[in-house]
Amino acid sequence: MKTLEWRALFGQGAERIQASTIRELLKLTQRPGIISFAGGLPAPELFPKAEAAEKAAEILKEKGEVALQYGPTEGYLPLRAFVAEWLGVEVEEVLITTGSQQALDLLGKVFLDEGAPVLLEAPSYLGAIQAFRAYGPRFLTVPTGEEGPDLEALAEVLKEGPRFLYLIPSFQNPSGGLMPLWARERLLEMVMEKGLLVVEDDAYRELYFGESRVKSLFELAREAGYPGVIYLSSFSKILAPGLRVAFAVAHPEALLKLTQAKQGVDLHTPVLNQILVLELLKEGLLEHLSRVRRVYRDKAQAMLEALEKEMPKEVAFTRPKGGMFVWMELPQGLSAEALFHKALEEKVAFVPGGPFFALGGGENTLRLSYATMDQAAIAEGVRRLGKALRALLTPA
Ligand SMILES: Cc1ncc(COP(=O)(O)O)c(C=O)c1O
């Protein structure tokens, strides 16, 4: 076969699209016998498989001509209406997206240019870093922790006038942090004073372990009459990520641009999936959500108990109040990637934290997900991790 010079054919944008180091590492974690805390996948036992099978058959039989036809770019109207009512917003403010991942790309298309500053937490969601990077922006970062971004550092960085701030205030991926209400209010004051745009990614909104959710930045901004928060959330973590159904809520002017951008990407999110999500939501959503929360809370507790028991005192880890992640800091100078390889020998895996930092750093951090393993595997995996750690801390 003749050869083609592919690199000469790629556009400039292709240069910015890079292989993710995490994907390469994740391949190693899929070997048999490995207890993996690496992936950010939801618990498969929570997928409503039987209900979905029944509903999908019903939808195809009764609404097949709608479910299998092209649909509106904005999304299937009854699902938009459901989301609007759930969030207390207008239908015209809701755009259904093909996963929140798509919304991140659309935001990049609409708001970013080559060299434009955009502010992220350090660490932040890898998929967002990757989506935004394709548009060549200049990343600004602010350190973030168990209570969200460092607000003093934020005040400094805001002087650079970012196009938007991308924040995950609840159960952050990867840090697991939760911004308390006072910090949300303070952050919004700063943002409103400067007239800046916030993208609030609330993928984990329902996975709280306490009594109730902390109000979102979006809700607080609404109360203050400020239109500059675009809100993203998804059905991936509460129903099933394979359906790829999520939503963005924004001021109609911003929403129109995002919708136009989406037209050029996929025309619309699969209609069958949207109807299926709606039908599943209509059936006992609240009951399902309380089960989801309980399952994650129990798994988190199992992991924390094991960590308390197994981790050497030099290691710090967070105690999540919701979501799917524990964030760990090793003593300075100890590399999480070195631990990763040692841990693989013990047949346990996690994700090193470095790639979550858009501007580098964090080599001594790592993320543990407790979502997919059962409690016995969590305890055993943490025991193995402790063994790998001790081996690194006290070399023979
Ligand atoms: C913070 C955050 N945003 C967005 C996503 C993407 O979600 P979706 O499945 O809706 O594309 C994820 C997935 O892990 C996430 O953690």
The ligand as a Tripos MOL2 file, in Angstrom:
@<TRIPOS>MOLECULE
LIG
   16    16     1     0     0
SMALL
NO_CHARGES

@<TRIPOS>ATOM
      1 C1        -16.5340   17.3110   36.2690 C.3       1 LIG1
      2 C2        -17.0180   16.5420   35.0850 C.ar      1 LIG1
      3 N1        -17.6140   17.1930   34.0900 N.ar      1 LIG1
      4 C3        -18.0680   16.5470   33.0140 C.ar      1 LIG1
      5 C4        -17.9200   15.1880   32.8910 C.ar      1 LIG1
      6 C5        -18.4150   14.5350   31.6270 C.3       1 LIG1
      7 O1        -19.6510   13.9960   31.8350 O.3       1 LIG1
      8 P1        -20.5870   13.4790   30.6830 P.3       1 LIG1
      9 O2        -20.6540   11.9970   30.8240 O.co2     1 LIG1
     10 O3        -21.8980   14.1490   30.9240 O.co2     1 LIG1
     11 O4        -19.9920   13.8820   29.3720 O.co2     1 LIG1
     12 C6        -17.3140   14.4560   33.9000 C.ar      1 LIG1
     13 C7        -17.1350   12.9980   33.7710 C.2       1 LIG1
     14 O5        -16.4630   12.3530   34.5050 O.2       1 LIG1
     15 C8        -16.8460   15.1560   35.0360 C.ar      1 LIG1
     16 O6        -16.2380   14.5210   36.0400 O.3       1 LIG1
@<TRIPOS>BOND
     1     1     2 1
     2     2     3 ar
     3     2    15 ar
     4     3     4 ar
     5     4     5 ar
     6     5     6 1
     7     5    12 ar
     8     6     7 1
     9     7     8 1
    10     8     9 2
    11     8    10 1
    12     8    11 1
    13    12    13 1
    14    12    15 ar
    15    13    14 2
    16    15    16 1
@<TRIPOS>SUBSTRUCTURE
     1 LIG1         1 GROUP 0 **** ****
